[in-house]
């Protein structure tokens, strides 16, 4: 898949630091998928049971810190499993970033058995995420775990 090659070249680039790589990944995904309307990373905040916003592309969010267990991202921080939400308004524990958001996918980044962060993607369309999207994002997070 062409997108994997492009993502790999960003990850393996010796001329960019990790933050720049994450920013470039957000931009690439945002450009390649018209239904990815907010693409960003959250990372575990040291020893605290919370996530801190990292690089992202999309509308400004108030959710710069998310406690474990809160919202879709907070749930993934606890479950360590990919969470695909076809319709966010059917979720009791949803933290609304934007009224336009209709669906969300969150994939954990697991390094040495520990959840160190995640990629979070919101869509303005209901149920847009495919099995191929999930596979790509899980592959991406596994690759990112090698450099984080």
C-alpha positions as CSV (number, residue, x, y, z in Angstrom):
1,X,0.0,0.0,0.0
2,X,1.4,3.3,-1.1
3,X,0.4,5.2,2.1
4,X,2.4,2.7,4.2
5,X,5.5,3.5,2.2
6,X,5.0,7.2,2.7
7,X,4.4,6.8,6.4
8,X,7.5,4.5,6.7
9,X,9.6,7.2,5.0
10,X,8.4,9.8,7.6
11,X,9.1,7.4,10.5
12,X,12.5,6.5,9.2
13,X,13.6,10.0,8.3
14,X,16.9,10.9,9.9
15,X,16.4,14.6,9.3
16,X,13.3,15.1,11.5
17,X,12.8,14.8,15.3
18,X,10.0,12.7,16.7
19,X,7.6,15.7,17.1
20,X,8.2,16.7,13.5
21,X,7.5,13.1,12.4
22,X,4.3,13.0,14.3
23,X,3.2,16.3,12.8
24,X,4.0,15.1,9.3
25,X,2.0,11.9,9.9
26,X,-1.0,13.9,11.0
27,X,-0.8,16.1,7.9
28,X,-0.4,13.1,5.6
29,X,-3.3,11.2,7.0
30,X,-5.4,14.4,7.0
31,X,-4.6,14.9,3.3
32,X,-5.1,11.3,2.2
33,X,-8.4,10.6,3.9
34,X,-11.2,13.1,3.3
35,X,-13.2,11.7,6.2
36,X,-10.3,12.2,8.7
37,X,-11.4,15.6,10.1
38,X,-9.2,15.7,13.2
39,X,-6.0,13.6,13.5
40,X,-3.8,13.8,16.5
41,X,-1.8,12.0,19.2
42,X,-2.2,11.8,23.0
43,X,0.6,10.6,25.2
44,X,0.7,9.3,28.8
45,X,1.7,12.1,31.1
46,X,4.7,10.5,33.0
47,X,3.4,8.5,36.0
48,X,0.0,10.3,36.0
49,X,-3.1,8.5,35.0
50,X,-3.8,11.0,32.3
51,X,-3.2,11.7,28.6
52,X,-1.7,14.9,27.3
53,X,-2.3,16.3,23.8
54,X,0.6,15.9,21.3
55,X,0.8,17.0,17.7
56,X,-2.5,17.2,15.8
57,X,-4.2,18.6,12.7
58,X,-7.7,19.9,12.9
59,X,-9.8,22.3,15.0
60,X,-8.4,23.5,18.3
61,X,-9.6,21.3,21.1
62,X,-10.1,22.1,24.8
63,X,-9.2,18.5,25.6
64,X,-5.5,19.0,26.2
65,X,-5.5,16.7,29.2
66,X,-7.7,13.6,29.4
67,X,-8.0,11.5,32.6
68,X,-7.8,7.7,32.1
69,X,-11.2,6.3,31.7
70,X,-12.8,9.5,30.4
71,X,-14.0,9.7,26.8
72,X,-13.0,7.3,24.0
73,X,-9.3,8.2,24.5
74,X,-9.4,7.7,28.2
75,X,-11.1,4.3,27.7
76,X,-8.4,3.2,25.3
77,X,-5.7,4.3,27.9
78,X,-7.3,1.7,30.2
79,X,-8.3,-1.1,27.8
80,X,-5.1,-1.0,25.6
81,X,-7.4,-1.9,22.7
82,X,-8.4,-0.1,19.5
83,X,-11.8,1.5,19.9
84,X,-13.9,2.2,16.8
85,X,-17.0,4.3,17.4
86,X,-19.3,4.5,14.4
87,X,-21.6,7.1,16.1
88,X,-20.1,9.1,19.0
89,X,-23.6,10.2,20.2
90,X,-24.5,6.7,21.1
91,X,-21.6,6.6,23.6
92,X,-22.4,7.5,27.2
93,X,-18.7,8.3,28.0
94,X,-18.0,10.6,25.0
95,X,-16.1,13.8,25.4
96,X,-17.4,16.1,22.6
97,X,-14.6,18.0,20.9
98,X,-16.8,19.3,18.1
99,X,-20.5,19.2,17.4
100,X,-19.5,18.2,13.9
101,X,-17.8,15.0,15.0
102,X,-19.9,11.9,14.3
103,X,-17.4,9.0,14.5
104,X,-14.0,8.3,16.1
105,X,-11.3,5.7,16.1
106,X,-8.6,5.5,18.7
107,X,-5.6,3.2,18.4
108,X,-3.1,2.6,21.3
109,X,0.6,2.8,20.9
110,X,2.0,-0.1,22.9
111,X,5.8,-0.1,23.7
112,X,7.2,-3.0,25.7
113,X,3.7,-4.0,26.7
114,X,2.9,-0.5,28.0
115,X,0.4,1.9,26.5
116,X,2.4,5.1,26.0
117,X,0.0,7.0,23.8
118,X,-2.5,6.8,21.0
119,X,-3.6,8.1,17.7
120,X,-7.1,9.7,17.8
121,X,-9.1,10.4,14.6
122,X,-12.5,12.1,14.4
123,X,-14.8,12.2,11.4
124,X,-17.7,14.4,10.5
125,X,-19.3,11.3,8.8
126,X,-21.1,8.5,10.6
127,X,-19.4,5.1,10.5
128,X,-16.7,6.0,8.0
129,X,-13.8,3.8,9.3
130,X,-13.1,0.6,7.4
131,X,-11.2,-2.5,8.5
132,X,-8.4,-1.3,6.2
133,X,-8.3,2.0,8.1
134,X,-8.1,0.1,11.4
135,X,-5.3,-2.2,10.1
136,X,-3.3,0.8,8.7
137,X,-3.6,2.7,12.0
138,X,-2.7,-0.4,14.1
139,X,0.3,-1.0,11.8
140,X,1.3,2.7,12.1
141,X,1.1,2.6,16.0
142,X,3.3,-0.5,16.0
143,X,5.8,1.2,13.8
144,X,5.7,4.4,16.0
145,X,6.3,2.4,19.1
146,X,9.8,1.5,17.7
147,X,10.9,5.2,17.7
148,X,9.1,6.6,20.7
